[in-house]
Amino acid sequence: LALLNSAGNELMLYYPWEQFLSTWSFDTVPGQSDYPIPADWGYFIDQTQWDTTNRWPLLGPKSPQEWAWLKSGIVAAAPRMRFRVMQSKFQIWPVPEAVFNFRMEYCSKNWVMQNSTTPASLVVSGSDMVLLHPWLMVKYLKLKFYELKGFDATGPQGDFTRIYLSLTGK
């Protein structure tokens, strides 16, 4: 079970699988700079963050160094908004003084369906359903098992690589 959960969570980080892509849209609140990210957020899809009110892309994500410079330096902030994610919050700068609509795509971290109804990021029982491609999971689990046991993993590595490249190339 631990090996399965490790494999599933790693595969979610390797590629933005189509079945896990979601859109997040929200309206800003004047005077508020921090917004909670969606509960199933794994990571953003680069360059999908837009201020749809003004039809401008949001600038970011900003590094901690850029963020410190923006917050403390002498910077002309208008008219474009900047963003970063910190402590499970989507932070924007400058702090909006009006309502704007932001929209972006992200990859969910939930690759499991528990009890046929609850999306999750871990398998906890035999009735849970893995939502990743079945052959991808089989080949990756076999590879991880061979590596864990110290067996020659050349064959399983090739099998996994072929199916991974086949699925990510389509």
Buried (B, 14 or more C-beta within 10 A) or exposed (E): EEEBBBBBBEBBEEEBBEEBEBEBEBEBEEEEBEBEBBEBBBEBBEEBBBBEBEEEBBBBBBEEEBBEEBEEEEEEEEEBBBBBBEEEEBBBBBBBEEEBEBBBBBBBBBBBBBEEEEBBBBBEEEEBEBBBBEEBBBBBBBBBBBBEEEEEBEEBBEBBEEBBEEBEEE
